[in-house]
Amino acid sequence: MNEQTFSLQPFSLTKSLPNLKIAGNIARNGKKLVIRYMLEGDFKEIAIAPPSNTGSRKHELWKDTCFEFFVGIKDSLRYWEFNLSPAGHWNIYRFDGYRQGMQEETGFTILPFSLQNQADSLALVLNVDLDKILSENQAIEVGITTVIKDRNGEVTYWALTHQGAEPDFHFRDSFILKL
């Protein structure tokens, strides 16, 4: 099993929310991938949608507070974007190259994940079987990101690393975790 911890940083040109930390861990064991985000801090200013009992596939989750990660096949241009909303909604998109050929990934019909929401922390855990999109022996490169929207509608962009002049989670150079 390959397991790594991570800590996300806000994009330098955006204002950082006070007392906010986004960290977690990710592990791959064969075809299984487990990712755990921990958002900690003062949530008074953050817009977090209340959990829904009917989490479903939805588009444009990145317009609000959303946990995301990107999985690319090593030595290939192809990658997938996973979006997970604290409300329980989700989506997965497949790309043929940098922002090219975006399609909803239909290999997944559900993407159950768990949320634990407390006054000053929110934990999100996803355990997903990647065999719908990858073979067990394919090496992958992962970028982990989060979009945080405050109550005034301002958005901050968090990632392992920011490689461009503007926040852009799709840059392959930012898929820095090797699993």
C-alpha positions as CSV (number, residue, x, y, z in Angstrom):
1,M,0.0,0.0,0.0
2,N,1.2,3.5,-0.9
3,E,0.0,6.2,1.6
4,Q,0.8,9.9,1.7
5,T,-0.3,12.8,3.8
6,F,-1.0,16.2,2.3
7,S,-1.5,19.8,3.2
8,L,-3.2,22.3,0.8
9,Q,-2.1,25.9,0.3
10,P,-4.3,28.8,-0.9
11,F,-3.4,30.4,-4.2
12,S,-1.2,33.3,-3.4
13,L,-3.2,36.0,-5.1
14,T,-6.4,35.1,-3.3
15,K,-7.2,36.1,0.3
16,S,-6.7,33.3,2.7
17,L,-9.5,32.6,5.1
18,P,-8.5,33.1,8.7
19,N,-7.7,30.1,10.9
20,L,-8.3,27.6,8.1
21,K,-6.3,24.4,7.4
22,I,-7.0,21.8,4.8
23,A,-5.0,18.5,5.2
24,G,-5.5,14.8,4.9
25,N,-4.1,11.6,3.5
26,I,-4.4,9.5,0.4
27,A,-3.7,5.8,0.0
28,R,-3.7,3.4,-2.9
29,N,-3.9,-0.4,-2.4
30,G,-4.2,-2.1,-5.8
31,K,-7.4,-0.9,-7.4
32,K,-8.7,0.9,-4.2
33,L,-8.1,4.5,-3.5
34,V,-8.9,6.1,-0.2
35,I,-8.7,9.9,0.3
36,R,-9.5,11.7,3.5
37,Y,-9.8,15.5,3.7
38,M,-9.8,17.4,7.0
39,L,-11.0,21.0,6.9
40,E,-10.3,22.7,10.2
41,G,-10.8,26.3,11.5
42,D,-13.3,29.0,12.0
43,F,-16.3,28.1,9.8
44,K,-18.4,31.2,10.5
45,E,-17.3,32.8,7.3
46,I,-17.4,29.7,5.1
47,A,-20.4,28.8,2.9
48,I,-20.9,25.0,3.4
49,A,-24.1,23.5,2.0
50,P,-26.0,21.4,4.5
51,P,-25.7,17.6,3.9
52,S,-28.4,16.1,1.7
53,N,-29.9,12.7,2.3
54,T,-30.1,12.3,-1.5
55,G,-26.5,13.0,-2.7
56,S,-26.5,12.7,-6.4
57,R,-24.4,13.5,-9.5
58,K,-24.4,17.2,-10.2
59,H,-22.5,19.6,-12.5
60,E,-20.5,22.7,-11.6
61,L,-19.9,21.7,-8.0
62,W,-16.7,23.8,-8.1
63,K,-18.7,27.0,-8.0
64,D,-19.2,26.4,-4.3
65,T,-17.2,24.8,-1.5
66,C,-16.0,21.6,-3.0
67,F,-13.3,19.0,-2.4
68,E,-11.6,17.8,-5.6
69,F,-8.8,15.6,-6.7
70,F,-7.3,14.8,-10.1
71,V,-6.0,11.4,-11.2
72,G,-3.7,11.1,-14.2
73,I,-2.1,8.0,-15.7
74,K,1.6,8.3,-15.6
75,D,3.1,9.0,-19.1
76,S,-0.4,9.7,-20.5
77,L,-2.3,12.9,-21.1
78,R,-5.6,11.4,-19.9
79,Y,-6.9,12.3,-16.5
80,W,-10.0,12.4,-14.3
81,E,-11.4,15.1,-12.1
82,F,-13.4,14.0,-9.0
83,N,-15.7,16.6,-7.3
84,L,-17.2,16.0,-3.9
85,S,-19.6,18.5,-2.3
86,P,-20.1,18.7,1.5
87,A,-23.8,18.5,0.6
88,G,-23.2,14.9,-0.6
89,H,-23.3,15.6,-4.3
90,W,-20.5,14.4,-6.6
91,N,-19.3,14.2,-10.2
92,I,-16.4,12.7,-12.2
93,Y,-15.1,14.1,-15.5
94,R,-12.7,12.5,-17.9
95,F,-10.2,14.5,-20.0
96,D,-8.2,13.4,-23.0
97,G,-5.5,16.1,-22.3
98,Y,-5.2,19.5,-20.6
99,R,-8.8,20.7,-20.4
100,Q,-9.5,18.8,-23.7
101,G,-12.4,16.4,-24.4
102,M,-14.2,16.8,-21.1
103,Q,-16.8,14.2,-20.6
104,E,-18.8,13.0,-17.7
105,E,-17.2,9.7,-16.6
106,T,-20.1,7.2,-16.9
107,G,-18.2,4.2,-15.4
108,F,-19.4,5.4,-12.0
109,T,-23.1,5.6,-11.3
110,I,-22.6,6.3,-7.5
111,L,-19.8,7.7,-5.5
112,P,-20.6,7.3,-1.8
113,F,-18.4,9.2,0.6
114,S,-18.8,10.0,4.3
115,L,-18.9,13.3,6.0
116,Q,-18.4,14.2,9.7
117,N,-19.3,17.8,10.3
118,Q,-18.5,19.4,13.7
119,A,-18.4,23.0,14.9
120,D,-14.7,23.6,13.9
121,S,-13.9,20.7,11.6
122,L,-15.3,18.8,8.6
123,A,-13.9,15.4,7.6
124,L,-14.7,13.9,4.2
125,V,-13.6,10.3,3.3
126,L,-14.0,8.6,0.0
127,N,-13.1,4.9,-0.7
128,V,-13.3,4.3,-4.4
129,D,-12.5,1.4,-6.7
130,L,-10.5,2.7,-9.6
131,D,-11.0,-0.5,-11.7
132,K,-13.7,1.3,-13.7
133,I,-11.1,3.6,-15.2
134,L,-7.6,2.1,-14.6
135,S,-5.9,-1.2,-14.3
136,E,-4.4,-2.2,-11.0
137,N,-0.8,-1.9,-12.3
138,Q,-1.0,1.5,-13.8
139,A,1.0,4.2,-12.0
140,I,-1.0,7.3,-11.3
141,E,-0.2,10.9,-10.5
142,V,-2.6,12.8,-8.2
143,G,-3.4,16.5,-7.7
144,I,-5.5,17.3,-4.6
145,T,-7.4,20.5,-4.4
146,T,-10.3,22.3,-2.7
147,V,-12.5,25.3,-3.5
148,I,-13.7,27.3,-0.5
149,K,-16.5,29.8,-0.9
150,D,-17.1,32.3,1.8
151,R,-20.4,33.8,2.9
152,N,-19.8,36.9,0.7
153,G,-19.4,34.8,-2.4
154,E,-15.6,35.1,-2.7
155,V,-13.8,31.9,-3.7
156,T,-10.4,30.7,-2.6
157,Y,-8.5,28.0,-4.4
158,W,-6.4,25.5,-2.4
159,A,-4.0,22.9,-3.8
160,L,-0.8,20.9,-3.1
161,T,1.0,23.4,-5.4
162,H,0.0,26.2,-7.7
163,Q,2.0,26.1,-11.0
164,G,0.4,29.0,-13.0
165,A,-0.2,32.7,-12.8
166,E,-3.9,32.0,-12.2
167,P,-5.4,29.2,-10.1
168,D,-5.7,26.2,-12.4
169,F,-6.1,22.7,-10.9
170,H,-5.7,21.1,-14.4
171,F,-2.0,21.7,-14.8
172,R,-0.4,18.3,-15.0
173,D,2.7,19.7,-13.2
174,S,0.5,20.0,-10.1
175,F,-0.3,16.3,-10.0
176,I,2.7,15.8,-7.7
177,L,1.6,12.7,-5.6
178,K,2.8,9.5,-7.2
179,L,0.7,6.4,-6.3
